[in-house]
Amino acid sequence: MRWWKIAGLAGLAGVAATGVVIARAERKRRAYTPEEIRGRLHERAAEAATKPELDKP
């Protein structure tokens, strides 16, 4: 088998694996209810409000 065939198969496997990861993340994201998302956003906003800002150049 030529090296470009092996590279092509490796690329195809990488694309398939990336698709699986994206699909899994999308399913996980859509599993949240609007109330859960709202609660998380409120928690993150409260946490960000209590953290002191760092001096940015």
C-alpha positions, 0 to 999 in steps of 0.5 A: 500500500502506498503512503498516500493511501495510508495517509488518506485512510488516517485522514478519513478515520480522523474525520469520522472520529471528529464527527462522533465527538461533535455529535456526542457533545451536541446530544449532551448540550441539547439534554439540558432543560432551559431552567438548568441552562438559566441556573448555570448562567446565573451561577457563572455571572455571580462567580464572575462578579465576585472575582477581582479583575486582573490588570490587563495591559 
